[in-house]
Each structure stands twice: as C-alpha cells, then as structure tokens.
C-alpha cells in the first residue's frame, strides 16, 4: 500500500490570510500547507482519494496524481469538498462517472451545493460527473479493495474515518465512539486528527488524540511511536502516528522515518506536517 498526504492544514490553510504569527510568517517550506486530503494506492492497485479540498488541482499536480478509482468523503465541510470541480480531470482519465462514498448527510449537502456534478454531460471531462453512495459502518468494496467506514463525532455532526487493510485515517474528529474503535483493531498505522494542545469543541487535542489508540497490539514492532513534543505542537492538525510497525507495509512510513515523521521531506510523504520547533499556544484559527 502507498499513502501520500496531499494536505495537512486546517480549514484556513497555512499561512492564514492576514495572520502575522510565527508559523504564518515562517520561511520553512513545511509551514506552507494545504487543506487536508490523502491519496492512497491499495495493494490491489485501487487508487483512492480521501476528500477533495479547494487545492485539489495543486495537490494532484504536485504529487503526480493522475487517475482515481473513487473518492471517499469524511464530511461535508467546504475545506474537504470545495475542490469537487477539479474531479472532472479524473472523469476524463477514467472515461466515465467517478464513484464517491460518504455518509448520508454529506451526500445531501453535495447534491445541494454541486448539483451540476451529478447531472453529467455527454462530453466527459467538461464538468465533473460523480455518483454518490451513502455508507454507514458496513464495509464496501472498490474493485477488489475492502474499505471500512469508521463513524466518528465532529462536534455536532458526524464525520467518517476510513480503514483500508492495516491503515486507518481519522481526520476531523472530536471523538471516536466505542463501537467505531472496535473497527480499528490489528492495524499497522493509524493517523489521527489533533488540532492543538488545548481542548477544542470539534477536534481532538494532542493529549486527547493520544488517548484514542485503537485496541489490540501490532503484529510486530515496538508499538506506539510518538512524534517529538516540539514538532506536532503549534502547527495545526498534527496528524499523529499513534500505532506504527517498525516494518510497516505502508510505504509512506518506512522504518527509517517512523520516528521522524514530522521532519520528513515533502517528496517522501507528500505534504509534510509543519514544524514549529517549540511548544506554545495556538491562535484561534489553529495556524500556530
């Protein structure tokens, strides 16, 4: 399996318009980050996109993403869906309708806001053309790849995490119910949203994310490996590796870089999570 982080910022992006904090004024390229999204290639060769944020075109060009077999949506917020028009390029590559999956409220929202994307056109690629299948907690297949939805809380709404084989991606969550945690056993790598050190009403904080470890133990390796405390601190949405094998099958996390996840190069993991170099209080929008 190959996993590439296309974006790792909050809904504002980093830097934030008009913000003069240390993170937004930083010259470190790791502090230039786009909205959260992941590209995944399964062992069966199925190409999946999790969320289509407003920088989808830029992300896909930067990381060489040219084809998709399906899009998985975590929830309906704009920073995870606003790039839907750029899916038309993948319609052209696919030669037809692009399947999309997510919870029922997200499907309703997308049909209201992007009705034209469901209407289709005889000229494939002129506009996006998608169909949407609502999923709850039952696994489903794209090609030969099994995908397990993981229902989560995101403030007052539902969000959906996804498990593919031994990898799970849990972004934009304020809590994972016990029934959903039961779906996260026997994993190699889990990626968990952690907005900032202080509590937040719609996202996990870093301490809370540390408490959301899945049940069970990895088959091999040394169990939990945490990023350095000065790395995932200030910069927003520090995606934490909460459980990673020393010999992970997920190529995005080779053994030599599991510990150095937050310091890895953009070329190896897509968009690297930014590093502040110190632990301090985040601003209201979470940029650092």
Secondary structure by P-SEA (a helix, b strand, c coil): ccccccccccccccccccccccccccccccccccccbbbbbcccbbbbbcccccaaaaaaaaaccccccbbbbcccccccccccccaaaaaaaaccbbbbbbcaaaaaaaaaaccccccccccccccccbbbbbbccbbbbcccbbbbbbbbbcccbbbbbbbcccbbbbcccccccaaaaaacccccbbbbbbcccccccccccaaaaaacccccccccccccccccccccccccccccccbbbccccccccccccccccccccccccccccccccbbbbbcccccc
